[in-house]
Amino acid sequence: MKVIKVDVVHSKEPVQLPEPWLASWNSPDGTPITSMGFSFYRVWTDEGIIGIGPDTGCPNPSMLVGLDPFMVGDFWGKHMSGRRAGQSGYGASGLEIALWDIIGKATDKPIYKLLGACRDKIFVYAATSRLLEIDQHIQQVLEIMEEGFKAVKLRLHRENPWDDVAVVEAVRNAVGDDMMILVDANQNNPSDVYKFWSRETALKVAKILEELDVYFLEEPLPRNDVEGLAEIANSVDMFIAGGEHAPTIYDFKEHILKKAYDIIQPDAAMGGNTGIIGLKKIAEIADYFGVQIVPHVLSTTIFPLDFAAAIHTLVTVENCPIVEFPYDPPILTANTIQSFVKEPFKVDEDGYIKLSDKPGLGVEIDEDKL
């Protein structure tokens, strides 16, 4: 089997959002968006099997032409590992995911069973994205609970960090012990006007959140402040998480060795250098050092393909307790970020998503939306 063609498929019409969306990590100086486009790779083979993967910005997707899809490991090593000069920055993770989709379809097996499954479902948390008023947060979390979610992530990025803390405290008081709360400070994101936390502020916030029984605090400091992150991680029992912006899996080495993260958060698609093989590799490395992996998942319209790649990989390891599921109604819903797939992912009443037995990624594109 050989790859004969690669298409980049773009939505003809943008997905209109029900209201303008300003994500917390872009607050306060970002510009709200009112619509999203989606795009993905369609990889054709000489045996008629077509694989799909999220568009991750590869400047030369035709690099796949002539490749045997089953040689995906060789492709990952040459174009995505980042271990040697010139081997990162290709944005090729979406292509690697599409190769795995082909392999699954060629063998009539879901990817997770080819990789060696430990389970067939995964616990997820609803990742909200906006900075709302306290009463709005409470109402939203209560509604999310009614939909089956047992865990929710709140965002912190307000001018006064103690206003952030007040939101978490109010939500904890409203839900009691019935909901797992996770918190993302987004202190690694760029901003012209936001005043990022100092190490002292980050540590103070972390200690308060620990008292509120927060499961993890994500990105309390910039990713490159390894010493500061290690200080916080060693000062609280609450988990410290981060790393979504790591360009390759090998950029986690220092964080793991210096115990800066209790939980690492690579993304299968974002950055273009992780993919399914990278997620599997870094999960196993982390497990050796007693570190958990909870992947970052993009909250855009490539979400279904990014999420599918993540869960197919992480049900094959023991150290992934939960996976991010972007969900922030009415903005991030099945009607927006999953609009181009026939069967959107849905959480069950116990907070899990069960993997499909369909071959490959198990995601089918709704051609009417193209």
N, C-alpha and C positions, 0 to 999 in steps of 0.2 A: 504493500500500500504506500502511495506517495501523495503528498499535498500538491495540488495542481493550481490552486487559485486562492487568494484571500481577499475578501471584500470587507470594507468598513461601512456598515449600514447605519445611517442617521435617520432620526425621526423627521418626517416631513413637516409636521406641525408640533409646536411646543406644547408641553403639558402645562395647562394653566393652573396656578395655585389658587385656592379659595380666598386667600388674603396674602398681602405682602409678607415675605419671610426674611427676618433678620436673625441669623443664627447667633447664639451667644458668643461663639469664638470670634465673630466679626464685630461684636459690640464694643464700644458704642459708636464707632466711626464708620462702620460698614454701610453699604447701600443695600436696602432690602431688594429681594428679587421677587418677580411675580410669575415666573414660568421656568420650566426646566426642559431641556432637550435630552434625548437618550441616544446612545450609539453603542454598537457592539461589533465584534469581529465574526465573520462567517467564513469558516475555513473548509474548502472543498477538497475532496480526495478523488483519486482515479477509480475508486470502488463505489462511488456514489454516496459515501457517508459524509455528512456535513457536521462540523463541530462549531460551537459558539462559545464566545468568551467576552468579557467586558472590554470595551475600548479603553486602553490604558495609555494611549498617546504614542505608540511606537512609530517612529518616523519612517520605518521601512518594513511594514508588515509582510511584504512579499519575501522577506528572508526565509519564510517557512517553505516556499515553493521547492519541491524536490525532496523534502524531508520525509522520512518514514515516521509517522506520528508516534510509534512505539519507541522511538529513540528520544523521547522527551527528556530523559535525564541528561543526554549529551547536549541538547538544546539549552537546558537550564544552566548547565555548567559553563557553556561558552558565552551566554548572553545575559545571565541574570545573577550569577553568584556574587560578583563584586570582589572576589578574593584577589584578583590581579588587575593591574592597570588596564583600563579600556574595557573591562567586562561588566560595567554597570552603567545605568543611564539610558538603556535601550527602551525602557517602557514596555517590556515584552511579557509581563505577567499575564495579560489578557490572552495572548497567543498561547502561552503554556497551558492555561486553563482550557482553552479550546482544544488543544491536543489531547488533554485528558478526557474531554467530552467525546472525542472521536474514539479513543481507546475503549471507553465504556460502551459506546454504541456498537463498536466492532465485536466486542465480546458479549454483548447483551447483558452487561452487569452495571449496577450503579458504582460510581467511583469509590465510595467508601468501602464496598465489599472487596474491590480489587486491592485496596490499601491495607486491608486487615482490620475489620471493624471490631470495636469493643462493645458497641451499643448501636441502636438504630433511632435514637431520639436525643435531643439536646435541650438543656435548660437555657432560657433566654431572658434578657432583661429589656424592658422598654426604654430606649434611649431617647429622652426628650432633648430638645435643642434650643429652646428659647428662654429668655429671662422674662418671667411674668410677675404679676403681683402675687402676694402670698395667697390670697383667697383663690386666685386662678390656679395656682399650682396645686393647692389642696383639692380643688374640684376635679382637676384633670387627673391627678393620681388616683382619686377614688373611682373615677370612671374607668381608668386603665385597669384597676383591680377587678372591676366587674367583668372585664373582657377576658379575664383568665391570667393575666400577668401576675407573677408573684415577686417581681423585682423591678425597680425603676431607677433610672439614673437622672439626677438633677444636675444642672449646669451652674457654675459660679463664674461670674465675670463682671460683677457690678463694681462701680467706682469705690464703694466702701465694702471691704470684705466681710464686715460684721453684718451687713445687710444680707449677704450671701448666707452666712451662718443662720440668720434668723429664718430664712426660707426653709432650710433643712430641718431646723428645730420644729417649725410649725407643721411641716409635713409629717415628721416623726410623731408628734403629738396626735395628729389626726388619724394616722394609720396604726399606731401602736406597734405590736410585734407581728402584725399580719402581712407586712411587706418588707422585703429586703431593699434597703436604700444604698445606692452607689452615687458617688459624686465625682464630677469632672471639673477641674479648675481651669483647664485649657491655658496653662501658663507658658506653653511652648509656641503659641500662635503669634504671628506678627501683628502689631498695632501701632499707629502713629500717636494715639492719645491715651490709650489705656495704661494705667500705672500698675505694672506687674508687681507681684508680691516679692518682698525680700525673704531671705531664709528665715528670719525671725518671725515674720507674719505667717509664712507657710507652716512653720512648726506650731505656732499658737492655734491656727485654724485646725490643723491636723489633730491636736489634742482634744479640742472641743468636739470635732466630728467623731472621734473615737468614743467619747462619752455618749454620743447619740446613736451608737451602735451602727455606724456606717460601715459597709462591707469593704469598700476600697475608696481611696482618694486618688484620682487620676491626675497626673501632670501638675503637682503642686509647685514645681519649679521647671525651668527650661531643661530639656533633655541632656544638654551638655554639662549641666552642673551636677556631675556625678557625685561629688563629695557632699553637696548639700542634700541631694536626694537620699544618699546613704545615711546621713545624720538623721533625717526625718524617719526613714524606714526603721532605723535602730532605736528610735525614741518612742515609737507607738506600736501597739499590737495590731492595730488596723492595717490592712494591706495597702501598700503604696504601689501604684500602677503607672505605666506609661510606655512610650516608645513608638507611637503610631507613625511618627515622621522618620523613623530610622530608615536610611536609604537602602541598606541591605541587612540580611539577618546577622551578618558578622559584626554589625555596629552595636549589637547587644552584649558583646563579650565583656567590656569593662563594667557595664551595669550589673551583669550577673556575678562576675568575680568579686566586685566590691559591694555586693548586696545592696545596690541602690534601688532595685525594683523587686518587690515580692511577686508581682504579676507583670509579665511582658505582654505588649499589645501590638504585634505586627499586623499588617493588613495584607490579605492575599493579592489585592489588586493595586492599591494606592502605592505610587512610587515606581511600580513596574518591575521590581526585582525580587519579589517573594514568590508568588504563585503557590501552587499546591505542594510542590517539592520543598520549597523554602519553609512553608508553614510546618510541614512534617519534620524537617530537620531541626528547626529552632525549638519546636515543642519537645523533641526528644533530648536536645541539649539542656534545655531548661529543667526538664524532669530530673536529669542527672544531678543537678545542683539544688533540687528541692524548690524550684521556682514554678509558679503556675503560668499558664498562658490563657489569656482572654482576648481574642482578636478584636482589633478595631474593624468596623465595617462601614463603608461609605454610605452616607445618608443622601444619595442622589439617585437618579434613575438608572444607574448601573447596579443599584443595590441587589436585585435578585440574583445576579450572576456572581457578584462578589460574595454575597452571603452563602450561596450554594457551594462555592469553592471552599469557603471556610468550614462549613459544617460537615461536608464530605470528608475533609481532612481531620477535623478535630474530634470526631466520634471514633477515631482510630487511636487516640492517646488517652492516658488516664489523668493527666494533669490539667485538663480544661474543664472547670466547674460550670462555666456559663458563657454565653456568647451574646455579643451586642446585636440588638434588633432595633434599628432606628424607627421610632414610632412617636409622633408628636401631633396628634389630631388637633385641628383639621389640616395641618400642613403636610406632615409626613405620614401618609396612609397608603393603603393598597391602591387607591385611585390615583395617586400621584407617583410615588417611587416604584410601584409595581405595575404600572398601567400597561406595559407592553408584553406581559406574560399572561398565558391563559389561566394558570392556576397559581394565584398569589400564595405566598407562605402565610400561614395563620397559626397563632398560638392556641394550644388546647386549654382545657379548664384547669390543668395543673401547671401551666406555665412552660410547657415543652413544645417543641416542634419535632414532629416525626419525619424522618427522611423517607423519600419515595424509593420504591424498588424499580423505578424507570431507569433505563440505561444512561450512562454518562452523568451529567449534572442533574438530569431529571427536570430540566426547565424547558418549557416549550414556548416559543415566541408566538404572539398573536399577530399573524401577518396582516390583519386588517388595520393594525395600528401603525404600520410602516408607511 
